[in-house]
């Protein structure tokens, strides 16, 4: 499911206008991205949490040549699934 399909599913579920739902979905995603970028954790109880993380520099291997390659440190996003979401996926 992509973002447009998500918008369409919400429109079908709620009967709200497509434009309003699209604005809300965009606002939610933008807010999560901005807060995580500002090093704030976002917790949606029962669904998931998003937080900023760091990945240390490390040595990898070029799969074609087998030679070592230095991989720079990077900042990343940690996504942790909430219990209710996990239970729904596992059929509990």
N, C-alpha and C positions, 0 to 999 in steps of 0.2 A: 504494500500500500504506500503510495506516495502522498505528498501533502495535499494535492488536489482531491485525491480519493478520500482522504481523511475529512476534508471540508465537506465533500458530498455526503459522506456517511453521517456527519453531525447534522447537516441540514435535514437529511431524511429522518433522523432520530428525534430532532427537536422541533422541526418545522420553522426554524428561524431563517432569516434571509441569508442567501449565499454570501452576499457582500459583508454582512455583519459577522458571520461565522469566520470568513476568511480574515477579516481584520483582527478578530479575537485570537485565532490560531497563530497568526503572524506576531501579534503582541506577546503572546505567551512564550513562543520560541525565542523571540528577540530578547525578552526580559531574562529568560534562563541564560542565554548566551552572554549577555552583558554582566549579569551577576557573577557567573562563573569566571569570566574574564577578569573581574575585579577581585578575584580570590574569595568570593563568598560562596558558601555551600547552599544549594537549593534542595530542599527536601519536600517531596510530595508524598505525604504519609500514605502507605499502602501501595504506592506506585513505584517510586524510584527516588534516588538522590543523585545529584550531580555535584562534583567538586573538582577543583583544579588539582592536578598532580604533576609530579616531576619524574622524568625518566633520566637516569644517570647516563653519562657518556660510556660507551662500551666499544669493544672490538668485535666486529662481525666478519663474515667471509663473503667474498664475491663468489656467487654460485657458479659462474662460468669459468673463473680462473683458479678459485680456491685460495686466492691471496687474502691476507687480512686487510680489513678496511676499518678505519676509525669512524664510528657513528657518533655524532655530536649529541650532547645533552639536549633534551627537549621538554617543553611543557605540554601536558596532555590533559584530557578530561577523564575523570573517574566516574563511571556510571555503575550504581549499585541498585539492583532490583529489589523492590519492596516485597514483604511477605505476602500480601494479598495478591499482587501481580504474579508472583512465583507460584502460589497455590492455584490460581486460575489456569496458568499454563500447564501445571502438572495434574490438573483435573481433581484437585482436592476440594 
